[in-house]
Amino acid sequence: MGAQLAKQVERRKAVAAEKLALAEHLSSFGDQYPGSDHRPADRKTWMSALGPDNLRLHQIVWPGTHDSATDKIGIPFISRPFAQCQTCSVYDQLAGGARLLDIRVQKDRRVCHGILVDYGVDVVIADVKRFLAETEHELVVLEFRTEYGHEDPPEFDKYLVEQLGELLIPHDESVFGKTVAEVLPRRVICVWKPRKAAPPPAGAPLWSGGYLTDHWIDTDLPKTKFDNNMRRLGEQAPAASRKYLYRVENTVTPQADNPVVCVRPVTTRIHGFARLFIAQAFEKGIADRLQVFSTDFINEDFVDACVGLTHARIQGKA
């Protein structure tokens, strides 16, 4: 018992030290970068405002949400705090500026996070269609993956194609060099990552998992995650020359050996350092690698941080 308590004390000290290190870094170096002062007039239509004829897909810094379909997961005040990563619906996330969604599914086509299961994936599809019907030039990346420990939903690839139809941007590596206007009226890059089923083949309406990659590490230590994100980003080619999407997740994950295991207080340890991350990427000369930036509990400032950098790229300032 004493050894376990001592371990938890040490873990808490480590968390505090890493939070302090990031705060001191922010105080010393700031969070300004090309485009950091830009604020979209309407986050719902920020791509349209940047100009579909001017904006190429490789220039976009896609604001993403982590575990996007968890707004209703679990039982309020009981299991929900341990699994909820977003508090608003998929539609509200998109209307608020998010453009990449991370949807976890299991065998009966219901969304899930770990062992907790919630509404059917048709709710997600309906929200995406509603958002796209209300806008003209906004593109969305949908990532559907079978959650760890679950079975693939049968014929899920066919279901997605039937549901999204002409909205889908078929697999084509040349698409990253095109403008938004050149891919319209198609609006959705849909990535399907099954656990056991065959992945989508080349040229299919859906994209396989290799076209949306990341280097996720399981830690609740914010500077450890921050530094790993930066190192791994530096290993990537510039977005303009890549034929896939690379994601950086500004999140940390609750750990069983730490007394704080609810998602919000844990991920808050890194949540406020998104702009610092972008600024430091510029400092290290690797900001041109940044392409997908995701977070738990997305907010307006996070969206603005991504849109601002996208705006600077169009202007040739980044």
Phi, psi and omega in degrees: 000315180296321180295321179294319179296318180297323178295318179294323177298316180295322178296318179296322178295320180296317178299313181298319181294321181288323176298317179296320180297319178292319179297319179292324177296317178297317180296324184279321189249342178078181183228033179265143179202166179305122180093357184293342179268000182282137175229120179294142179294326180216110183295337180293331185234037187293329177292319177300319182293330179282345175099103181298337178280342184258333189270114176268149187299326181287346178276343186287132166260103189281113174289120184244158174246139180268133184049062192296326187260052181241016184296333181244013186294144172070189180260127181309135177068359180243282179264338184301316182300340182272352186224343183284125179245347175222145181257349181243163184294165175302317179301313182294327175297314179295315179296334178274359174118348178297144180228003173223130183242138179250103186248121179261134183231165174223185200297336180260023175064034172251148179284156184203167171214110187064230181274350183274134183239144183227218189293166180290153182295342177298334176295318178297312181301317180297319179295318179296314180297320178299314180298315181293327178292333182269355180231168184246323190238006183279132175257151182225138170258124177250124174250115174252128177219147176285124182298146179304133180088356180249166178264150178297139170293132182300135176051039183291329178298318178295321179300314181296317180295319178297320184284322187260336170044238186288353175286338187288136170267107185298157178304123180194109185298338181286350185296332184293339177270356182271159173278164175303317181300326183286339179263344177296149010275004176288143193228351191231123164268116184247115180260128180243121182240084176285161177275320184236329181295161180294137177287162178300138180280168177302137178081002181283166176298332179258158179254146179277167188299334180294349180266004171217100186241163176202180175230073182285134173238146185270092182211152173251012180266115190293319181287327175300316178293315180304311183293321177295317177303316182292317181297314181292324176299320180296341179278350182273157171284159175304147183302328182295337181252358181276153177247026179206168178263134177244130186251137168248129181253116179276062184222156165231161193240131177304143180241143185294335183270010177247139183296340178261112185235005175278146189296311189300308181296333179285309184290339176299338180300331181244346189306320185278004184250022180295314180293325175300320180299314180297315180299319179291329175297321174295316181302324182270358178075025182236016180296337179289352176274337187291131186220309175242126180234116186243158182208159164279153173047060183301144178224178185298320183295323178296315177300313181299323179300318180287316181295321180300316178293321176300315179301317180296324178295318179299323182280356181077020181263354182217000000 
